[in-house]
Amino acid sequence: MRRCRDGSLSFMMDLPCVQWQDHVAQKWSGLDPELRETFTSLREIDDVFKCALSLANQQDLDAVQSISAGYSVKKDPEEAAKCREKGNSSFKAKDYKAAALHYSQGICFAPQSSEQLSLCYANRSAALCHLQHYQESLDDIDRALKSGYPSHLSSKLKDRRTLCLNHLSVCKKRINDHPHPVSDDNKCSKNVISSSEALGFGICPQVSVGCSKGKGFHLVALKRITAGEVILSDRPFSWVLLPGIEKVKGKKRREKDTQREIVFGAEHRRCHWCLAETLCAVACEGCSWSRYCSAACQREAWEEHHHWECPLGAELAAMGVMAQLALRVTVKAGIKNIQIARQTIRDEQRKSEQYNPYLTVFHLLHHIEHQSTGLRFLCAVTVATLYLKLSKAGPLPVSSTFNVASSSKSQSSDGPKKKEEDTEWSSELWVVGSAVLRHMLQLRCNAQAVITLQDAGSKTSRVQSVEEIRIATAIFPTLSLLNHSCCPNTSLVFSTGTAADPCDSQESIGFNQPLLGEGRQGPRVTVTVRAARVITPGEEILHCYGPQSNRMGIRERQRLLQRQYYFLCECEACSVQEEELRESSRNESGLLCSKCKGALKENRGSGFICSLLTCGHQMSSADVNHKLQEIKLALEKAAALMEREISVEALHLLKRTRNQSGLILGESHPLQGELADATARAYASVGDWKNAATYLEQSAIATSSQYGKDSLELGQQLFKLVQLHFNGGARGPALSIIPKVRRILSLHCGPHCPELQELNAMEECLQGSTF
């Protein structure tokens, strides 16, 4: 299951590369002042696109071609050989997972039927065999032989095949002898996560779609909804996997981070269709970029969008994620749906027998009147240039499978082929470019980050450490109906791959109506929205766009929401009375006086002052910030030491830092929680489970104070605490925490999430133990 802490939509827009931005800026500077004034005054998307299209020229196409040369996605046997050598180094170091990923990268670079392709397949089969993925190893052995693997080396493959078959035979016998569910430690079969609920996609019967002038379309509870109940499940209309690894909070990884983290981003680890993690990627035959977890995913992606994206991979990479996603949405919709959407009032789709999700997407607010002239010009010229590029390449690529299932059943490296449904370019088809621009502008306010948890610790660490990363940007038709609240009453869970299909039915999508054009298997990426608390009849269903009241103050929230979403939030948390109550009821800063350990409070812009009148000690903001920065640097250094498995030194550093930080940090301060969590990981890495549990309990106090007693963040901390008690043999403490952890995780993630399965296994073991 893929969790999102805050349902965040608030990430910076994925704009085109800097070189293209500079080109467009120069183009703007070179325009006649009267033309610039005319463009600035335009407020209709059609007019903006037509103006940009009239300005786009061969120079823009030449600039794209020059810039995209740095984003080449061509097959390259030399690069394949380099990847194979890196894989060999990792294999010798017994880092078989890294080796498999390197070999997969080599497979993506290797031309079809080349020797490098056969060698990479053969080497990956060896890495997979060591990882006990025997069936996948057998598959790679077959691929290596079919790709022309050297005959004088084939004996190694035959021996490996025999080894894999023997292991599979043993596994099959074990399963037959013990037909109960296979544990997570059994590597004989893939780790398949069961579906979260036995519900179809769509909105639950207790909720209806409302509409008002102030709120637009939104969801309202008709009946009482209990905490943890599923409110809606939705599939994205389109999505784009993000290159590299991007943390949800904090900066992107720096160059000094580990080689393992730098080398393998989401594009190397995940299927470009269903977003599932895979060690044995199936490569696109035409480019070195796209890869999939299976031939089925490869085929589905090819039919929906990759048959035209493949020859444009470099250009799309230069133009950025938002341009690519906007184009993908438009191509999937097709010219007929675009024309229907332009003529349809949004509410009319609810009266139709078939729900058309594209109409929901098309009518999302684009806020063109609020977006800056510079951003509008950048988006418009980007789309106009892509429009010209596509028009010169051949037929209009808007004959998507959303309308008619593609007749193309196999992939070709020659790029998109003209089919019966393809439409020739004509002067009337500017509406397609206008639709792309519309979606690109919409995505600033309506794109949804797809979040997952990824292992952040050392591969040999005895302690599991995870962090949230953004792996894709998507647009969800039904989820987009939810309005924002800084204190939402919902919780989001993302699912990818096998775990993303709650049921086989294709019905009950959107407004509880069948989805138009989804006869074939749909995307295996979903979002499930659950009630985070009891929701009463008549109450609006609310989702957080990023800024939450338990993470930042009202001024910062208002600033961020106004900047990106163009509205002044008036939710409960943003009311003056609520904020005053919060400020008067607790120590907002979480800082302590260095003299008397009393609570420090902000002194109206002049630093901090002790809340005790008998003390009155003051500290400047600069001094406080300096001390906090020292703590943050110590945390980073300790994390780096633990990554290098120098845990004892990390522990000494954390102890020194905690003793110093105790002068200014209260037990509820977020940094105090981070220090306690890091100290717990350091103790656990040396096998001191008792001390590790003690410090994690302190971290849980800070987490509860910051995020709430029923928050997913607290549930994750308490889950780790159960693991520590279990490893240390503390039967009583572990069993006492399990019910609370089960309740919180069920509330946010559903009854079948992997953590609950592990929790149940630990509980069963503890209840049957005598230690």
Residue pairs with C-beta under 8 A, 6 or more apart in sequence:
1 193
1 196
1 493
1 494
1 495
1 499
1 749
1 750
1 753
1 754
2 450
2 451
2 452
2 453
2 493
2 494
2 495
2 496
3 451
3 452
3 453
3 468
3 492
3 493
3 494
3 712
3 748
3 749
4 449
4 451
4 468
4 492
4 493
4 494
5 248
5 451
5 468
5 712
5 713
6 488
6 544
6 546
6 548
6 551
7 488
7 490
7 491
7 492
7 543
7 544
7 545
8 248
8 449
8 451
8 544
8 545
8 546
9 445
9 446
9 447
9 448
9 449
9 545
9 546
10 545
10 546
10 547
10 560
10 564
11 449
11 470
11 546
13 322
13 443
13 444
14 242
14 320
14 321
14 322
14 473
15 21
15 320
15 322
15 378
16 24
16 318
16 319
16 320
16 323
16 378
16 382
17 67
17 71
17 317
17 318
17 319
17 320
19 67
19 70
19 318
20 63
20 64
20 67
20 318
20 319
20 382
21 378
23 60
23 63
23 67
24 377
24 378
24 381
24 382
25 374
27 55
27 60
27 381
28 36
28 374
28 377
31 39
31 55
38 51
39 48
39 51
39 52
39 373
39 376
39 377
40 373
42 48
42 51
43 368
43 369
45 366
45 368
45 434
45 437
45 438
45 441
46 430
46 431
46 434
48 368
48 376
48 380
48 437
49 380
49 383
49 384
49 430
49 433
49 434
49 437
50 430
50 434
51 380
52 377
52 380
52 381
52 383
52 384
52 437
53 384
53 387
53 388
53 430
53 433
55 381
55 384
56 381
56 384
56 385
56 387
56 388
60 381
60 384
60 385
60 388
61 385
61 388
61 389
61 392
64 315
64 318
64 319
64 385
64 389
65 315
67 318
68 314
68 315
68 317
68 318
69 314
70 318
71 313
71 314
71 315
71 317
71 318
72 314
73 287
73 288
73 289
73 313
73 314
73 317
74 287
74 288
75 109
75 110
75 111
75 112
75 287
75 288
76 109
76 288
77 109
77 110
77 111
77 114
77 116
79 106
79 109
79 288
80 106
80 107
80 109
80 110
80 114
80 116
80 117
80 120
81 106
81 116
82 106
83 102
83 103
83 105
83 106
83 109
83 120
84 102
84 103
84 106
84 116
84 119
84 120
84 123
86 102
86 263
87 98
87 99
87 100
87 101
87 102
87 103
87 106
87 120
87 123
87 124
87 127
88 99
88 123
90 96
90 98
90 99
90 102
91 99
91 123
91 126
91 127
94 130
95 260
95 459
96 127
96 128
96 130
96 131
97 127
97 131
97 279
97 459
98 260
98 263
98 264
99 123
99 124
99 127
100 124
100 127
100 128
100 131
100 279
100 280
101 263
101 264
101 268
101 269
101 279
102 263
103 120
103 121
103 123
103 124
103 127
104 120
104 124
104 268
104 279
104 280
104 281
104 283
104 291
105 268
106 116
106 120
107 117
107 120
107 121
107 124
107 281
107 283
108 281
108 283
108 284
108 288
108 289
108 291
109 116
109 288
110 116
110 117
110 120
110 283
111 117
112 147
112 285
112 413
113 147
113 148
114 147
114 148
115 148
115 150
117 147
118 143
118 144
118 145
118 147
118 148
118 149
118 150
119 144
119 149
121 140
121 141
121 143
121 144
121 147
121 149
122 140
122 141
122 144
122 149
122 153
122 156
122 157
124 140
124 280
125 137
125 138
125 140
125 141
125 144
125 157
125 160
126 137
126 160
127 279
128 134
128 136
128 137
128 140
128 279
128 280
129 137
129 160
129 163
129 164
131 187
131 279
132 167
132 187
132 188
133 187
133 279
133 280
134 164
134 165
134 167
134 168
134 171
134 187
134 188
135 164
135 168
136 279
136 280
137 160
137 164
138 161
138 164
138 165
138 168
139 280
140 280
141 157
141 160
141 161
141 164
144 157
145 154
145 157
149 157
167 188
168 188
171 186
171 188
171 189
172 188
174 186
174 188
175 182
175 188
182 188
182 189
183 761
184 191
184 754
184 757
184 758
190 498
192 498
192 499
193 495
193 498
193 499
193 752
193 753
193 754
194 499
194 752
195 499
195 501
195 502
195 503
195 752
196 230
196 493
196 495
196 499
196 502
196 528
196 749
196 750
196 751
196 752
196 753
197 230
197 233
197 502
197 528
197 750
198 502
198 503
199 230
199 233
199 502
199 503
199 508
200 233
200 502
200 503
200 505
200 507
200 508
200 509
201 233
201 234
201 235
201 502
201 508
201 509
201 515
201 526
202 232
202 233
202 234
202 478
202 507
202 508
202 509
202 510
202 511
202 512
202 513
203 209
203 219
203 231
203 232
203 478
203 510
203 511
203 512
204 225
204 229
204 230
204 231
204 232
205 222
205 512
206 221
206 222
206 223
206 224
206 225
206 229
206 231
207 219
207 220
207 221
207 222
207 225
207 231
207 232
207 541
208 219
208 220
208 222
209 217
209 218
209 219
209 220
209 350
209 481
209 511
210 217
210 218
210 219
210 220
210 540
211 217
211 218
211 347
212 218
215 483
215 540
216 365
216 483
217 346
217 481
218 481
218 482
218 483
218 540
218 541
219 231
219 232
219 481
219 482
219 540
219 541
220 538
220 539
220 540
220 541
221 535
221 536
221 537
221 538
221 539
221 540
221 541
222 537
223 537
224 534
224 535
224 536
224 537
225 231
225 531
225 534
225 535
226 531
226 534
227 531
227 532
227 533
227 534
227 710
227 747
228 530
228 531
228 746
228 747
228 748
228 750
229 530
229 531
230 528
230 529
230 530
230 750
231 490
231 529
231 530
231 531
231 541
232 478
232 479
232 528
232 529
233 502
233 526
233 527
233 528
233 529
234 476
234 477
234 478
234 479
234 509
234 526
234 527
234 529
235 476
235 509
235 522
235 523
235 525
235 526
236 448
236 450
236 474
236 475
236 476
236 523
236 525
236 527
237 329
237 332
237 357
237 358
237 361
237 474
237 475
237 476
237 477
238 305
238 325
238 328
238 329
238 332
238 474
238 475
239 275
239 325
239 450
239 472
239 473
239 474
239 475
239 523
239 525
240 321
240 324
240 325
240 328
240 472
240 473
240 474
241 266
241 267
241 270
241 272
241 275
241 471
241 472
242 266
242 267
242 321
242 470
242 471
242 472
242 473
243 265
243 266
243 267
243 317
244 252
244 253
244 265
244 266
244 267
245 252
245 253
245 261
245 265
245 266
245 454
245 469
246 252
246 469
246 470
247 253
247 467
247 468
247 469
247 470
248 449
248 451
248 467
248 468
248 469
248 470
249 468
253 261
253 262
255 262
258 643
260 459
266 469
266 471
266 472
267 289
267 291
268 281
268 291
269 277
269 278
270 276
270 277
270 278
270 471
270 496
271 277
271 278
271 281
271 291
271 292
271 293
271 294
271 297
271 497
272 289
272 290
272 291
272 292
272 297
272 301
273 292
273 293
273 297
273 298
273 300
273 301
273 523
273 524
274 292
274 293
274 297
274 496
274 497
274 500
274 523
274 524
274 525
275 450
275 452
275 471
275 472
275 496
275 497
275 524
275 525
276 293
276 496
276 497
276 498
276 524
277 293
277 497
278 291
278 292
278 293
280 293
281 291
281 292
281 293
282 291
282 292
282 293
282 294
282 295
282 297
282 298
283 290
283 291
284 290
284 291
284 292
284 298
284 302
284 306
284 310
284 411
285 411
285 412
285 413
286 310
286 311
286 411
286 412
286 413
286 414
286 415
287 310
287 311
287 313
289 313
289 317
290 301
290 306
290 309
290 310
290 313
292 298
292 301
293 497
296 521
297 524
298 411
299 409
299 410
299 411
300 520
300 521
300 523
302 408
302 411
303 401
303 405
303 406
303 408
304 332
304 400
304 401
304 402
304 406
305 328
305 331
305 332
305 400
306 411
307 397
307 406
307 408
307 411
307 415
307 416
307 417
308 331
308 390
308 397
308 415
308 416
309 316
309 324
309 328
310 413
310 415
310 416
311 393
311 415
311 416
312 389
312 390
312 393
315 386
315 389
316 323
316 324
316 327
319 382
319 386
320 382
321 473
322 379
322 440
322 443
322 444
322 447
322 473
323 379
323 382
323 383
323 386
323 436
323 440
325 439
325 443
325 447
325 473
325 474
325 475
326 383
326 436
326 437
326 438
326 439
326 440
326 442
326 443
327 386
327 436
329 358
329 361
329 439
329 475
330 338
330 398
330 432
330 435
330 436
330 439
331 397
331 398
331 400
332 358
332 400
332 401
332 402
333 341
333 358
333 361
333 362
333 398
333 400
333 402
333 435
334 398
334 399
334 400
334 402
334 403
335 396
335 398
335 423
335 429
335 431
335 432
336 403
337 356
337 358
337 359
337 402
337 403
338 362
338 398
338 431
338 432
338 435
339 431
340 356
340 359
341 358
341 359
341 362
341 363
341 435
342 362
342 431
344 359
346 359
346 360
346 363
349 355
349 356
349 359
349 360
349 511
350 511
352 513
353 513
354 513
354 514
354 515
354 516
355 509
355 510
355 511
355 513
355 514
355 515
355 516
356 516
357 477
357 478
357 509
357 510
357 515
357 516
358 402
358 477
360 477
360 478
360 480
360 481
360 510
361 439
361 442
361 475
361 477
361 480
362 435
362 438
364 442
364 445
364 446
364 475
364 480
365 442
365 445
365 446
366 438
366 441
366 442
366 445
367 441
367 444
367 445
367 566
368 376
368 441
370 566
371 441
371 444
375 444
376 441
379 437
379 440
379 441
380 437
382 440
383 433
383 436
383 437
383 440
384 433
386 436
387 430
387 432
387 433
387 436
390 396
390 397
391 425
393 415
393 416
394 416
394 418
395 416
395 418
395 422
395 423
395 424
395 425
396 422
396 423
396 424
396 425
396 429
396 432
397 416
397 422
398 423
398 432
399 406
399 419
399 421
399 422
399 423
400 406
401 517
401 520
402 516
402 517
403 421
403 517
404 421
404 517
405 519
405 520
406 419
407 419
407 420
408 417
408 419
423 429
439 475
442 475
443 473
443 475
444 564
445 564
445 565
445 566
446 475
446 480
447 473
447 474
447 475
448 473
448 474
448 475
448 476
448 479
448 480
448 527
449 470
449 472
449 473
450 470
450 471
450 472
450 473
450 474
450 494
450 496
450 525
450 527
451 468
451 469
451 470
451 471
451 494
452 468
452 469
452 471
452 494
452 496
453 466
453 467
453 468
453 469
454 466
454 467
454 468
454 469
455 464
455 465
455 466
456 465
456 466
456 467
457 463
457 464
457 465
457 466
457 642
457 643
457 681
458 642
458 643
458 644
458 645
460 645
461 642
461 645
461 685
462 684
462 685
462 687
463 681
463 684
463 685
463 692
464 720
464 723
465 681
471 496
472 525
474 525
476 527
477 510
478 509
478 510
479 527
479 529
479 543
482 490
482 529
482 541
482 542
482 543
483 540
483 542
483 543
484 542
484 543
484 544
484 545
484 561
484 565
484 567
484 569
484 571
485 542
485 543
485 544
485 569
485 571
485 572
485 573
486 544
486 547
486 548
486 549
486 557
486 569
486 571
486 573
486 574
487 548
487 549
487 550
487 571
487 572
487 573
488 532
488 542
488 543
488 544
488 548
489 531
489 532
489 533
489 535
489 539
489 541
489 542
490 529
490 530
490 531
490 532
490 541
490 542
490 543
491 529
491 530
491 531
491 532
491 712
491 747
491 748
492 527
492 528
492 529
492 530
492 543
493 527
493 528
493 530
493 748
493 749
493 750
493 753
494 525
494 526
494 527
494 528
495 525
495 526
495 527
495 528
496 524
496 525
497 524
498 524
500 523
500 524
500 525
500 526
501 524
501 526
502 526
502 528
506 514
506 515
506 518
506 519
506 522
507 514
507 515
508 514
509 515
509 518
515 522
528 750
529 541
529 543
530 747
530 748
530 750
532 710
532 747
532 748
533 710
535 541
542 571
545 561
545 564
545 565
546 560
547 556
547 557
547 560
547 561
548 557
549 557
549 573
549 574
549 582
550 706
550 707
550 708
550 711
551 706
551 707
553 588
554 573
554 574
554 579
557 569
557 573
557 574
558 568
558 569
558 574
561 567
561 568
561 569
562 568
572 578
573 579
582 588
586 668
587 599
587 600
587 601
587 611
587 666
587 668
588 601
588 602
589 599
589 600
589 601
589 602
589 608
589 669
590 665
590 666
590 668
590 669
590 670
590 672
590 705
591 599
591 600
591 608
591 624
591 664
591 665
591 666
591 669
592 598
592 599
592 600
592 662
592 663
592 664
592 665
592 666
593 599
593 600
593 610
593 611
593 612
593 615
593 617
593 619
594 617
594 619
594 663
594 664
595 610
595 615
595 617
596 610
596 612
596 614
596 615
596 617
598 610
598 611
598 612
598 615
599 610
599 611
599 612
599 666
600 608
600 609
600 610
600 611
600 619
600 624
600 664
601 608
601 609
601 611
602 608
603 609
603 618
606 618
607 618
607 619
607 620
607 621
607 623
607 624
608 618
608 619
608 620
608 621
608 624
609 616
609 617
609 618
609 619
610 616
610 617
610 618
619 664
624 664
627 661
627 663
627 664
628 664
628 671
630 657
630 660
631 657
631 660
631 661
631 665
631 671
631 675
632 671
634 653
634 654
634 656
634 657
635 657
635 671
635 674
635 675
635 678
637 653
638 650
638 653
638 654
638 657
638 678
638 682
639 650
639 678
641 647
641 649
641 650
641 653
642 650
642 678
642 681
642 682
642 685
645 685
647 682
647 685
647 686
648 686
650 678
650 682
651 679
651 682
651 683
651 686
654 675
654 678
654 679
654 682
655 679
657 675
658 675
658 676
658 679
661 671
661 672
661 675
665 671
665 672
665 675
666 672
667 698
667 701
667 702
667 705
668 701
668 702
668 705
668 706
669 702
670 702
670 706
672 698
672 702
673 698
673 699
673 701
673 702
673 703
673 706
674 699
674 702
676 695
676 696
676 698
676 699
676 702
677 695
677 696
677 699
677 717
679 695
680 691
680 692
680 693
680 694
680 695
680 696
680 699
680 720
680 724
681 692
683 689
683 691
683 692
683 695
684 692
684 724
684 727
689 724
689 725
689 727
689 728
689 729
689 730
690 728
690 730
692 724
692 728
693 721
693 724
693 725
693 728
693 730
693 733
696 717
696 720
696 721
696 724
697 721
699 717
700 714
700 717
700 718
700 721
703 711
703 713
703 714
703 717
704 711
704 714
706 713
707 713
707 714
708 714
710 744
710 747
711 744
712 744
712 745
712 748
712 749
714 744
715 741
715 744
715 745
715 747
715 748
718 737
718 740
718 741
718 744
719 741
719 745
719 755
719 759
721 737
722 734
722 737
722 738
722 741
722 759
722 762
723 762
725 731
725 733
725 734
725 737
726 734
726 762
726 765
726 766
729 771
731 766
731 769
731 771
734 762
734 766
735 763
735 766
735 767
738 759
738 762
738 763
741 759
742 756
742 759
745 753
745 755
745 756
745 759
746 756
749 755
749 756
